[in-house]
């Protein structure tokens, strides 16, 4: 009987601690902003323009009224670099890209600073699981982009370092996350 | 005979004095893990209360099922807590406290499995509650993983079923991969949230929870037959209703706006819940 009472007290203490830690951690919940909002696309655009490319205003790819892909080129080059920020959730990867008229191009997927022929689904899932396992101070999963190049001007090669930087995982504090 | 009756009387007398019974402890694990998993999934809440409210409103079916599980567990007195219950509860407690996303569900699943295997003794209502919570947790892990891994093949099958049913009323509808394409140019791309599979998982879970409210403990073979029959009928109804909704959403932009973001979305949810309640009612009344 005495032993049971000790177990009960230990159980109560565990439950109480868990509730307290959970409630404290709630104050940091909700700061996982959607990384594919306009400011982030603007950041990529700025980086690519700094690398010497020009934004092609005449290339306008939208889904549901929202611009989902950007076109870039260089003066004297008849090629085109298309960059599409894919959804943060995995839901639309394989059906959004083909519907952006990118099927005519060789589409590659940039994830964690590496170009992939296919979306690295399993890697992304494990990255997400690892990021969710870290309390308070977390590592955001790397961003995913679909990239297609038309022509032979080396547009991708001259901008790859900008894109790689943008798809690196970010270490962020739960309270001060700005991404 | 005498010793047995003395033992039973002693146990019965000890039960009300327990601070924390085995079943109350397990019910608390489920409540804590459920809160942690649902509240942390909120993308833009800024306070604890807002996070909880978002979690409640966005996962109504899951909350109902967890509440039913907790109710089953706490409704009968049980023996006092023992060491193996505490040990089995560690994964749920730790992962609920330190992590987010599907980790609390994983922790809860591990704990409930450990309780079932290494700390048996859950009978009747308690066992029903344990199983409902376990199925709910595994359902969340499965749906979340499938959603992250794409699940395009399953979504493609879903689109084919919806397209085949919809073509009875909309002959101009073409299925293209995971999308329903209307020949006037309007297209509906299927994602997990609006798929029949996602709806079906939630409604079957709710059906099970509602049936358990009436039929916990021993269930006769005839009743089992009716439960299986009603769950199959419910599956057909949910797939049919969802296919109709998808077809209407694919037919034009106005209907899409009404059914996806307008009052139509609420009516659809009400009809799904109504059908589920009706079928569970039929299952238990027979």
Interface residues (C-beta under 8 A of the other chain):
Chain A: X1 X4 X5 X7 X8 X9 X10 X11 X12 X14 X15 X17 X18 X19 X21 X22 X23 X25 X26 X27 X29 X30 X32 X33 X34 X89 X90 X91 X92 X93 X94 X95 X96 X98 X99 X119 X121 X122 X124 X125 X128 X129 X132 X133 X134 X135
Chain B: X14 X18 X19 X20 X25 X28 X29 X32 X35 X36 X39 X40 X42 X43 X44 X45 X46 X47 X48 X50 X51 X52 X80 X81 X82 X83 X85 X86 X89 X90 X93 X96 X97 X98 X99 X100 X101 X102 X103 X145 X147 X148 X149 X150 X152 X177 X178 X179 X187 X189 X191 X192 X193
